[in-house]
């Protein structure tokens, strides 16, 4: 108990209405408010779940549910041997403290360089709280509808989605059939179910590709800028690779530059439908040039097609894969069109790669969990996925227009320039290059706004400053206030002589 | 359609009783029978789901469900560009054909040595059909009860297990709290929730350990014999390691031999509670010696505690971890006590390893799917896991006694010697060393019996012949017939002058 002596009082929490029920929801709300009001400050310790349960005479399970929710939201954070605290993210000044336990409790065994590098990587992938402008948060009208839940209940209760033994490393057959139908129809991907491997999102497919496609010292083209999940894993590959960052312009990857830099590269990692993070599709000329180079060099193309379904004007571009199915590894995910915590995606592979890919996957995690695969198979086969995509496309289009309007209204042009594109779940607000976007993103996070800096997606030489804003079905007032707050933060980081009077 | 011209007639299938309903179940049964009767032969092609649906006037979804089930059972198999076939596993003579498409459709791009090696690995991890004596198949009374399903429905419907955004790479907090409570209580593991990482079974934890703990050319102790999931990944590590196989005797790993062979090894992979596959626990003397060596060398101990909960006489041994929490990486799984297709396990890590471990996990798959983590957290917290374990322990004990009786009755001692142990979900039937256990396991599979050879778990020098028999709640008659069939197969593989007259 001694270590909890400093536990704070929870002033607003005694007003629980037990008759009304939903104790957990009431408590979550009360704690959120206490943090917002400043009754609870960043770094304040909370009572243990057991203590709080006793104090309030509610079950410990309720308190754990409450803490869990607030941990997920980033309001609270858990620290080893210390307990649960109000998140330090909310006040930057205290942040140095959060790493303490790792150091004070270090073992006598020295960590390998790889282990140290991975510990650094982790810091970059801290999940954002479910607040504007986090990407791919299934809130409001973008949540899967009731059918998803009902299918889950139905298929888990009996039949193929009920608890079972070890399953196919490639993924369940019915889901592969459903995905093959879907990508053939919607993405012009040329494939059969036997070429599809169900993965835990695109990240797992990228990881496995990085392990099976290359020999030590191979050269690999990567767009500049690119998704940090791609560059981080190539940079930290235990087998050393030469990562050749190839600049991107308004047509996409500059194939000529790539050929000048590394004509014999073994592969190119690209995002042809919707360049990440900038947002435009790859032009037809570049597609042709890229494929011609890849054919001549017998190089692989890894096509990351993470959110092509969400195009707001006209049809999505067909996938590169359809033009060279023997050389293109096509990667898709349900994180964007359904929800990220499902952890299901797929790789469409040239046939010779299916066994190597599944062979490593077996050693990594045996196979994906089975039940949700069956549920998703039925959801797709019966047409609900495409219906859901049509619905969320409209929602995102609407939110996109609103967000663009708010940015135009509140963020002066000399501070931020919006590149909206006509596709996807995010936009980039470019900043003046003297501004430190990571510092600004952190200041935003401290103010309760989930935003990402764009600079880590660039190589050092081509680094630009900007903010990645995700479109979610958040409350319009919440979005408006968030943009107003971002404007204030930007002004406070701008050079004094450039600030407009307002 | 041309490629389907040879599709077989399905004689027994036209008798569907559509009024009775459960069309899928009827079809599954009819197809299984057709295979058993010999109406359908190994290698016979089946109609496409679309065709069969039209022929029988049922929905295509029904046919896909049927094929899916029979694919999972190993009755059917899917081949690229060709369709669905009666499994070749059922007749060994045709087996060479199954690999054909991989070769005929090879791309012009040469595969790396790593890719080729992983393709070989895959062959060893083909899931067994859900038949006796597959390990860890949740059939009969070993299935999770209705509470599991109800919790799933309840927690998915609202609250924390509903669809959500990107989540904690370490796993959801409430599940880590529940597991910490559980392993402290039941396994004397010394830990807090902050040291626990939720993994996709033990395999993922082994994989991540193999990637973060070592530098190239490090020596690593591995038991001989050992779980093939451990040796396969160390042998195929892209970063080359020296795998030092340390023999196991009736007390467990021979620590002295290990010290003679490789005193400076960086780690030891061990199964102290229930040596895999032999089945005995590590003696106290060996535990002490192993820990003393590890402390002196600052070596890691990776403690794979895959099924310690199922001990039939007395209490399970406490985990090694409790004696040296700063050096032991403790691995547990729900594959054995709940079901494998859940794909949830956990690693209890020395604190310094939590960030490196999660850093690589983020690059591999971001985080485990969230919903089942919340369901499982509630299931454990409310006491249902321990109740379930008590129940299945009784079921497995009963089945174990029955299986031992059948083996004693039908398998002559000179052909097979049973090592039953008093723990776990499998037993080893040792064979005379001149017998090829892999050939026998294949013959058993051809006869509809799911059995594994023990020889791949040994190093070449110490190779022994035997069969791994899993305990499942299969029908007693099914078990009896399977043992009788195994006896016949063993006799047919025995040297003629040793066969008893019977």
Contacts between the chains, C-beta under 8 A, distances in Angstrom:
chain1	res1	chain2	res2	distance
A	24	B	159	7.5
A	49	B	177	7.7
A	60	B	381	8.0
A	61	B	378	7.2
A	61	B	381	5.8
A	61	B	382	7.2
A	64	B	173	7.9
A	64	B	174	5.0
A	64	B	177	6.2
A	64	B	377	7.8
A	64	B	381	7.2
A	65	B	159	6.8
A	65	B	160	6.4
A	65	B	174	7.0
A	67	B	173	6.8
A	67	B	174	7.8
A	68	B	160	5.6
A	68	B	172	6.4
A	68	B	173	5.2
A	68	B	174	4.5
A	68	B	374	7.8
A	69	B	159	7.8
A	69	B	160	5.8
A	71	B	168	7.5
A	71	B	173	5.0
A	72	B	160	7.1
A	72	B	164	7.2
A	72	B	167	6.8
A	72	B	168	7.4
A	72	B	172	7.6
A	78	B	173	5.9
A	78	B	193	6.9
A	78	B	194	6.2
A	79	B	194	7.1
A	80	B	192	6.2
A	80	B	194	3.6
A	80	B	195	7.1
A	80	B	351	6.0
A	81	B	192	6.2
A	81	B	194	7.2
A	101	B	194	7.8
A	101	B	351	6.8
A	102	B	351	6.8
A	102	B	352	6.7
A	102	B	354	7.7
A	102	B	355	6.1
A	105	B	351	4.4
A	105	B	352	6.9
A	106	B	351	7.6
A	106	B	352	4.8
A	107	B	326	4.4
A	107	B	327	7.0
A	107	B	350	5.0
A	107	B	351	7.5
A	107	B	352	4.9
A	107	B	353	8.0
A	108	B	298	5.8
A	108	B	326	7.3
A	109	B	298	4.7
A	109	B	299	7.8
A	109	B	300	6.7
A	109	B	326	7.7
A	109	B	327	6.7
A	109	B	350	7.6
A	109	B	352	7.5
A	110	B	298	7.5
A	111	B	352	6.5
A	111	B	353	7.7
A	111	B	356	6.3
A	112	B	212	6.6
A	112	B	213	6.6
A	112	B	214	6.5
A	112	B	215	5.5
A	113	B	215	7.6
A	114	B	211	6.8
A	114	B	212	5.7
A	114	B	215	7.8
A	114	B	356	7.7
A	115	B	212	4.4
A	115	B	213	7.2
A	115	B	353	7.2
A	115	B	356	3.6
A	116	B	356	6.9
A	117	B	359	7.6
A	118	B	212	6.0
A	118	B	355	7.5
A	118	B	356	4.5
A	118	B	357	7.6
A	118	B	358	7.9
A	118	B	359	3.1
A	118	B	360	4.6
A	118	B	363	7.6
A	119	B	355	3.8
A	119	B	356	4.7
A	119	B	359	5.2
A	120	B	359	7.0
A	121	B	359	4.3
A	121	B	360	7.7
A	121	B	362	6.5
A	121	B	363	6.5
A	122	B	169	6.8
A	122	B	355	5.3
A	122	B	356	7.9
A	122	B	358	5.1
A	122	B	359	3.7
A	122	B	362	5.9
A	125	B	169	6.6
A	125	B	359	8.0
A	125	B	362	4.4
A	125	B	366	7.4
A	127	B	165	7.1
A	127	B	166	4.4
A	127	B	167	6.0
A	127	B	168	6.3
A	127	B	169	7.7
A	127	B	367	7.7
A	128	B	165	7.7
A	128	B	166	7.3
A	130	B	164	7.2
A	130	B	165	5.5
A	134	B	165	6.2
A	136	B	165	5.9
A	136	B	166	7.2
A	137	B	164	7.5
A	137	B	165	4.0
A	138	B	163	4.6
A	138	B	164	6.5
A	138	B	165	6.8
A	143	B	162	7.6
A	143	B	163	5.8
A	144	B	163	5.5
A	148	B	163	7.3
A	149	B	156	6.0
A	149	B	157	5.9
A	152	B	152	7.4
A	152	B	153	7.6
A	152	B	156	5.7
A	153	B	152	7.6
A	153	B	153	4.7
A	153	B	156	7.7
A	156	B	149	6.0
A	156	B	152	5.7
A	156	B	153	7.7
A	157	B	149	5.9
A	159	B	24	7.4
A	159	B	65	6.7
A	159	B	69	7.6
A	160	B	65	6.3
A	160	B	68	5.5
A	160	B	69	5.8
A	160	B	72	7.1
A	162	B	143	7.6
A	163	B	138	4.6
A	163	B	143	5.8
A	163	B	144	5.5
A	163	B	148	7.3
A	163	B	338	7.1
A	163	B	339	3.9
A	163	B	341	6.5
A	163	B	342	7.0
A	164	B	72	7.1
A	164	B	130	7.1
A	164	B	137	7.4
A	164	B	138	6.5
A	164	B	339	6.3
A	164	B	340	7.4
A	164	B	341	4.5
A	165	B	127	7.1
A	165	B	128	7.7
A	165	B	130	5.5
A	165	B	134	6.2
A	165	B	136	5.9
A	165	B	137	4.0
A	165	B	138	6.8
A	165	B	339	7.0
A	165	B	340	5.2
A	165	B	341	6.6
A	166	B	127	4.4
A	166	B	128	7.3
A	166	B	136	7.2
A	166	B	335	7.9
A	166	B	340	4.7
A	166	B	341	7.2
A	167	B	72	6.8
A	167	B	127	5.9
A	167	B	340	7.5
A	167	B	341	5.2
A	168	B	71	7.5
A	168	B	72	7.4
A	168	B	127	6.3
A	169	B	122	6.9
A	169	B	125	6.6
A	169	B	127	7.7
A	172	B	68	6.4
A	172	B	72	7.6
A	173	B	64	7.9
A	173	B	67	6.8
A	173	B	68	5.3
A	173	B	71	5.0
A	173	B	78	5.8
A	174	B	64	4.9
A	174	B	65	7.0
A	174	B	67	7.8
A	174	B	68	4.5
A	177	B	49	7.5
A	177	B	64	6.2
A	192	B	80	6.3
A	192	B	81	6.1
A	193	B	78	6.9
A	194	B	78	6.1
A	194	B	79	6.9
A	194	B	80	3.5
A	194	B	81	7.0
A	194	B	101	7.8
A	195	B	80	6.9
A	199	B	365	7.9
A	200	B	200	7.6
A	200	B	364	7.9
A	200	B	365	3.8
A	200	B	366	7.2
A	200	B	369	7.8
A	201	B	365	6.5
A	201	B	366	5.9
A	203	B	362	7.8
A	203	B	363	6.9
A	203	B	364	7.1
A	203	B	365	5.9
A	203	B	366	5.1
A	204	B	364	6.1
A	204	B	365	4.6
A	207	B	363	5.8
A	207	B	364	5.0
A	207	B	365	7.5
A	211	B	114	6.8
A	211	B	238	6.4
A	212	B	112	6.6
A	212	B	114	5.7
A	212	B	115	4.4
A	212	B	118	6.0
A	213	B	112	6.6
A	213	B	115	7.2
A	214	B	112	6.5
A	215	B	112	5.5
A	215	B	113	7.6
A	215	B	114	7.8
A	229	B	363	7.1
A	232	B	363	6.1
A	233	B	363	4.3
A	236	B	363	6.9
A	238	B	211	6.5
A	238	B	238	5.9
A	238	B	239	4.7
A	239	B	238	4.7
A	239	B	239	7.3
A	298	B	108	5.8
A	298	B	109	4.7
A	298	B	110	7.5
A	299	B	109	7.8
A	300	B	109	6.6
A	326	B	107	4.4
A	326	B	108	7.3
A	326	B	109	7.7
A	327	B	107	6.9
A	327	B	109	6.8
A	335	B	166	7.9
A	338	B	163	7.1
A	339	B	163	3.9
A	339	B	164	6.3
A	339	B	165	7.0
A	340	B	164	7.4
A	340	B	165	5.2
A	340	B	166	4.6
A	340	B	167	7.5
A	340	B	366	7.6
A	341	B	163	6.5
A	341	B	164	4.5
A	341	B	165	6.6
A	341	B	166	7.2
A	341	B	167	5.2
A	341	B	367	7.8
A	341	B	369	6.3
A	341	B	370	3.7
A	341	B	371	6.9
A	342	B	163	7.0
A	342	B	369	6.1
A	342	B	371	7.9
A	343	B	365	6.7
A	343	B	366	7.0
A	343	B	367	7.1
A	343	B	368	6.8
A	343	B	369	4.2
A	343	B	370	8.0
A	344	B	369	7.8
A	350	B	107	5.0
A	350	B	109	7.6
A	351	B	80	5.9
A	351	B	101	6.8
A	351	B	102	6.8
A	351	B	105	4.3
A	351	B	106	7.6
A	351	B	107	7.5
A	352	B	102	6.7
A	352	B	105	6.8
A	352	B	106	4.7
A	352	B	107	4.9
A	352	B	109	7.5
A	352	B	111	6.4
A	353	B	111	7.7
A	353	B	115	7.2
A	354	B	80	7.8
A	354	B	102	7.5
A	355	B	102	6.0
A	355	B	118	7.5
A	355	B	119	3.8
A	355	B	122	5.3
A	356	B	111	6.3
A	356	B	114	7.7
A	356	B	115	3.6
A	356	B	116	7.0
A	356	B	118	4.5
A	356	B	119	4.7
A	356	B	122	7.9
A	357	B	118	7.6
A	358	B	118	7.9
A	358	B	122	5.2
A	359	B	117	7.6
A	359	B	118	3.1
A	359	B	119	5.2
A	359	B	120	7.0
A	359	B	121	4.3
A	359	B	122	3.7
A	359	B	125	8.0
A	360	B	118	4.6
A	360	B	121	7.7
A	362	B	121	6.5
A	362	B	122	5.9
A	362	B	125	4.3
A	362	B	203	7.8
A	363	B	118	7.6
A	363	B	121	6.5
A	363	B	203	6.9
A	363	B	207	5.8
A	363	B	229	7.1
A	363	B	232	6.1
A	363	B	233	4.3
A	363	B	236	7.0
A	364	B	200	7.9
A	364	B	203	7.1
A	364	B	204	6.1
A	364	B	207	5.0
A	364	B	364	6.4
A	365	B	199	7.9
A	365	B	200	3.8
A	365	B	201	6.5
A	365	B	203	5.9
A	365	B	204	4.6
A	365	B	207	7.5
A	365	B	343	6.7
A	365	B	365	7.2
A	366	B	125	7.4
A	366	B	200	7.3
A	366	B	201	5.9
A	366	B	203	5.1
A	366	B	340	7.7
A	366	B	343	7.0
A	367	B	127	7.7
A	367	B	341	7.8
A	367	B	343	7.1
A	368	B	343	6.9
A	369	B	200	7.7
A	369	B	341	6.3
A	369	B	342	6.1
A	369	B	343	4.2
A	369	B	344	7.8
A	369	B	369	6.2
A	369	B	372	6.7
A	370	B	341	3.7
A	370	B	343	8.0
A	371	B	341	6.8
A	371	B	342	7.9
A	371	B	372	7.7
A	372	B	369	6.7
A	372	B	371	7.7
A	374	B	68	7.7
A	377	B	64	7.7
A	378	B	61	7.0
A	381	B	60	7.8
A	381	B	61	5.7
A	381	B	64	7.1
A	382	B	61	7.1
